[in-house]
Amino acid sequence: MSLTKYESFVREPLVDGEKTYNKVTEDIVYTIETKPTRLWYIGLYISVALLLFGIYSVYREVTYGVGQWNLGKTVGWGWDITNFVWWIGIGHAGTLISAILLLFRQGWRTGVNRAAEAMTIFAVMAAGQFPIWHMGRVWLAFFVMPYPNTRGPLWPNFNSPLLWDVFAISTYFTLSLLFWYSGLIPDVATLRDRAKTKFRKLFYGIASFGWTGSTKHWQRHESLSLVLAGLCTPLVLSVHTIVSFDFATSIVPGWHTTIFPPYFVAGAVFSGFAMVQTLMLITRKVMNLQDYITIGHIEAMNKVIVLTGSIVGCAYLTELFMAWYGANVYEYDAFFKYRLAGPYGWSYWIMMTCNVISPQLFWFKKLRRNIEFTFIMSIVVNVGMWFERFVIIVTSIFRDYLPSSWSLYYRPSIYEIGFYLGTFGLFFTCYFLFSKYFPVIAIWEVKHVLKTSGENYKARMENLEKLSADEFYAKTHHH
Amino acid sequence: MTIKKFVVGCFDDEDVLFPAVKKVRKEGYKIQDVYTPFPVHGLDKELGMRDTSLHTAGFIYALTGLTTALGFISWILTMDWVQNYGGKPHFSLAAWIPIMFELTVLFSGVGMTLTFCYLCQLAPFVKKHHFHPGATDDKFVMVIECTSKTNVQEAEAFLAAAGAKEVNVQMAETGWWLGRYDMNRKLFDQQTGVVTA
């Protein structure tokens, strides 16, 4: 154990400014312990309004049937499944940041992991709505549960990708929740010990589970986080792989491709990071957390965006190549007649522009470190990723094997749109409440890296690096 | 409910805490625990703790999940309610891999978290004695348990000399109890109606 924690000053600090442990706490809990701003209320009201519209839309759909949506003979999966895949994809960044980057020992995850994990949970909650309400007779949704029932017992089909999805998404939600909350407990304890009002003492007292900060507990906590990270890493890859199986195991031209799993996972990370950027850029500004979510963090995430965006672009081109090289007329038509061209051709080109062409601008360091540009790009990427799912789903099925059913041009009904807006409401209502009542940055994790990566501590490393190797060793290895 | 006497020393810096832990242990004091605002790497070793076996428990839960999924699905699809899905074999292991994997992960994650909560006695409405509110902020709180042989004044002086910024003596319950943090509770032997021998 060395007393002087050392990390080269060449590396950009992860925490800017003159910081002590107490200052870190004060900075992060400030917005929790003060009255919310007017902007917060406005945001919350808009979100709740959207949520209510969503609830009304779902009410219409349940009461009057799926006919409230403009799904038809060919387009049986429309906006609902598009939105499902889109939200699930967004939900991937949180676990990627918290689990995979933890295993890779990426220090910069500490600034953004908490909010990204929360985002994951809310995104999965939003995503889950779509397949559930898409069932139509939603009161029979429990039929997917394998329990000894009075219908035989007739079990669900364990060979079906749709059932795999049920298991994958519920497992993903559960584990993300456990990972997020176990990380949150020490920070809630911080809030509890600072609480002045009766309500806060009660609320944070219950939520902190009686956490004391005992050394043994921390030791177990670290073991738990590491193993959960190890479990979540293949899990997060499996979830979008299984979502892609919903399509890939079918025989629909345009869906029946083996490239889908890696392509979907890359796309999920891509859109997830874009959503993290959108939220983080607003959060750091509104909550004054620029010292903790630095330009360095933003740049790191933009690097992930340009990487995954390029993988996705590569997958698009591979699909086109295979459609031509595979010499299957149906496959060829699906791509070259109904995707690139045809009545929905515009959506393909929106997808290409937003996902493949525009993110390439992130090869320029200046643009990666530009806040306004990053914010615009984060929206562009998410629009593009929504269209990717729309293209995959709708353009593959709107012209099926029976040309007489081709006449329909699918466009969503107001209740389909309302349902989508409603999930935005759900997502942002949860996020607004979370950011008000819980620390959006993992306080204890920032403290943990403060002495290696804090700006004021890093400045001292410069002197260390001037020493000779022997002196350096003597100084950094005390025991 | 056992109430014991503790000498508490609060340190501002983990770099001061480490040599202090060493000194205090060498002197023969019994460190009940050190409460820190974040995991201090190496402190568990310094306190002479063994590694946790939580990950082993996680592995066992994972195997349980895997066998549950495999056993359950194969029983259902080959014995309980045999169905013909597109003429494929009833025992089609490849198609079960996704659910087998998910249940492995689910059992392991949930089991480990519950075990963690059990071992650390964490649950809603659980209340414990906190030696210093700063232990979750910026204080590293070393707690020495007083035995019949401990000279309290000496222990206090020793902690102060080792670098503790704040030293005090506290009577505290060692375990947990059900309680709320917005309500204070008297020590067990100070409660009215409790007869102490």
HADDOCK unambig.tbl for C-alpha pairs under 7 A between the chains (distance, minus, plus):
assign (segid A and resid 1 and name CA) (segid B and resid 42 and name CA) 6.57 0.50 0.50
assign (segid A and resid 3 and name CA) (segid B and resid 15 and name CA) 6.03 0.50 0.50
assign (segid A and resid 21 and name CA) (segid B and resid 137 and name CA) 6.96 0.50 0.50
assign (segid A and resid 21 and name CA) (segid B and resid 138 and name CA) 5.22 0.50 0.50
assign (segid A and resid 22 and name CA) (segid B and resid 137 and name CA) 6.03 0.50 0.50
assign (segid A and resid 22 and name CA) (segid B and resid 138 and name CA) 5.33 0.50 0.50
assign (segid A and resid 25 and name CA) (segid B and resid 137 and name CA) 6.49 0.50 0.50
assign (segid A and resid 158 and name CA) (segid B and resid 96 and name CA) 6.68 0.50 0.50
assign (segid A and resid 159 and name CA) (segid B and resid 95 and name CA) 5.25 0.50 0.50
assign (segid A and resid 159 and name CA) (segid B and resid 96 and name CA) 6.37 0.50 0.50
assign (segid A and resid 164 and name CA) (segid B and resid 98 and name CA) 6.23 0.50 0.50
assign (segid A and resid 164 and name CA) (segid B and resid 99 and name CA) 5.80 0.50 0.50
assign (segid A and resid 167 and name CA) (segid B and resid 99 and name CA) 6.40 0.50 0.50
assign (segid A and resid 167 and name CA) (segid B and resid 102 and name CA) 6.46 0.50 0.50
assign (segid A and resid 168 and name CA) (segid B and resid 102 and name CA) 5.92 0.50 0.50
assign (segid A and resid 171 and name CA) (segid B and resid 102 and name CA) 6.41 0.50 0.50
assign (segid A and resid 171 and name CA) (segid B and resid 106 and name CA) 5.64 0.50 0.50
assign (segid A and resid 175 and name CA) (segid B and resid 106 and name CA) 6.99 0.50 0.50
assign (segid A and resid 175 and name CA) (segid B and resid 109 and name CA) 6.36 0.50 0.50
assign (segid A and resid 189 and name CA) (segid B and resid 136 and name CA) 6.59 0.50 0.50
assign (segid A and resid 190 and name CA) (segid B and resid 136 and name CA) 4.87 0.50 0.50
assign (segid A and resid 190 and name CA) (segid B and resid 137 and name CA) 6.14 0.50 0.50
assign (segid A and resid 193 and name CA) (segid B and resid 133 and name CA) 5.32 0.50 0.50
assign (segid A and resid 198 and name CA) (segid B and resid 182 and name CA) 5.43 0.50 0.50
assign (segid A and resid 201 and name CA) (segid B and resid 181 and name CA) 5.39 0.50 0.50
assign (segid A and resid 201 and name CA) (segid B and resid 182 and name CA) 4.87 0.50 0.50
assign (segid A and resid 202 and name CA) (segid B and resid 180 and name CA) 6.18 0.50 0.50
assign (segid A and resid 202 and name CA) (segid B and resid 181 and name CA) 5.45 0.50 0.50
assign (segid A and resid 202 and name CA) (segid B and resid 182 and name CA) 5.00 0.50 0.50
assign (segid A and resid 205 and name CA) (segid B and resid 180 and name CA) 6.53 0.50 0.50
assign (segid A and resid 205 and name CA) (segid B and resid 181 and name CA) 5.10 0.50 0.50
assign (segid A and resid 206 and name CA) (segid B and resid 124 and name CA) 4.76 0.50 0.50
assign (segid A and resid 206 and name CA) (segid B and resid 125 and name CA) 5.08 0.50 0.50
assign (segid A and resid 207 and name CA) (segid B and resid 124 and name CA) 6.16 0.50 0.50
assign (segid A and resid 209 and name CA) (segid B and resid 122 and name CA) 4.86 0.50 0.50
assign (segid A and resid 209 and name CA) (segid B and resid 123 and name CA) 4.37 0.50 0.50
assign (segid A and resid 209 and name CA) (segid B and resid 124 and name CA) 4.57 0.50 0.50
assign (segid A and resid 209 and name CA) (segid B and resid 125 and name CA) 6.51 0.50 0.50
assign (segid A and resid 209 and name CA) (segid B and resid 126 and name CA) 5.83 0.50 0.50
assign (segid A and resid 210 and name CA) (segid B and resid 122 and name CA) 5.84 0.50 0.50
assign (segid A and resid 210 and name CA) (segid B and resid 123 and name CA) 6.82 0.50 0.50
assign (segid A and resid 210 and name CA) (segid B and resid 126 and name CA) 5.19 0.50 0.50
assign (segid A and resid 210 and name CA) (segid B and resid 127 and name CA) 5.02 0.50 0.50
assign (segid A and resid 210 and name CA) (segid B and resid 128 and name CA) 6.00 0.50 0.50
assign (segid A and resid 211 and name CA) (segid B and resid 122 and name CA) 6.65 0.50 0.50
assign (segid A and resid 212 and name CA) (segid B and resid 35 and name CA) 6.73 0.50 0.50
assign (segid A and resid 212 and name CA) (segid B and resid 130 and name CA) 6.53 0.50 0.50
assign (segid A and resid 213 and name CA) (segid B and resid 35 and name CA) 4.81 0.50 0.50
assign (segid A and resid 213 and name CA) (segid B and resid 36 and name CA) 5.24 0.50 0.50
assign (segid A and resid 213 and name CA) (segid B and resid 37 and name CA) 6.10 0.50 0.50
assign (segid A and resid 213 and name CA) (segid B and resid 135 and name CA) 6.83 0.50 0.50
assign (segid A and resid 213 and name CA) (segid B and resid 136 and name CA) 6.65 0.50 0.50
assign (segid A and resid 214 and name CA) (segid B and resid 33 and name CA) 6.28 0.50 0.50
assign (segid A and resid 214 and name CA) (segid B and resid 34 and name CA) 5.85 0.50 0.50
assign (segid A and resid 214 and name CA) (segid B and resid 35 and name CA) 4.48 0.50 0.50
assign (segid A and resid 214 and name CA) (segid B and resid 36 and name CA) 6.59 0.50 0.50
assign (segid A and resid 215 and name CA) (segid B and resid 33 and name CA) 6.66 0.50 0.50
assign (segid A and resid 215 and name CA) (segid B and resid 34 and name CA) 5.72 0.50 0.50
assign (segid A and resid 215 and name CA) (segid B and resid 35 and name CA) 6.02 0.50 0.50
assign (segid A and resid 215 and name CA) (segid B and resid 36 and name CA) 6.91 0.50 0.50
assign (segid A and resid 215 and name CA) (segid B and resid 44 and name CA) 6.24 0.50 0.50
assign (segid A and resid 216 and name CA) (segid B and resid 44 and name CA) 6.79 0.50 0.50
assign (segid A and resid 217 and name CA) (segid B and resid 120 and name CA) 5.91 0.50 0.50
assign (segid A and resid 218 and name CA) (segid B and resid 39 and name CA) 5.42 0.50 0.50
assign (segid A and resid 219 and name CA) (segid B and resid 44 and name CA) 7.00 0.50 0.50
assign (segid A and resid 220 and name CA) (segid B and resid 52 and name CA) 6.08 0.50 0.50
assign (segid A and resid 220 and name CA) (segid B and resid 54 and name CA) 6.76 0.50 0.50
assign (segid A and resid 220 and name CA) (segid B and resid 116 and name CA) 6.90 0.50 0.50
assign (segid A and resid 223 and name CA) (segid B and resid 54 and name CA) 6.79 0.50 0.50
assign (segid A and resid 223 and name CA) (segid B and resid 55 and name CA) 6.57 0.50 0.50
assign (segid A and resid 227 and name CA) (segid B and resid 55 and name CA) 6.65 0.50 0.50
assign (segid A and resid 228 and name CA) (segid B and resid 109 and name CA) 6.17 0.50 0.50
assign (segid A and resid 231 and name CA) (segid B and resid 105 and name CA) 6.05 0.50 0.50
assign (segid A and resid 444 and name CA) (segid B and resid 37 and name CA) 6.44 0.50 0.50
assign (segid A and resid 444 and name CA) (segid B and resid 38 and name CA) 5.00 0.50 0.50
assign (segid A and resid 445 and name CA) (segid B and resid 38 and name CA) 7.00 0.50 0.50
assign (segid A and resid 447 and name CA) (segid B and resid 38 and name CA) 6.74 0.50 0.50
assign (segid A and resid 448 and name CA) (segid B and resid 38 and name CA) 6.04 0.50 0.50
assign (segid A and resid 448 and name CA) (segid B and resid 39 and name CA) 6.97 0.50 0.50
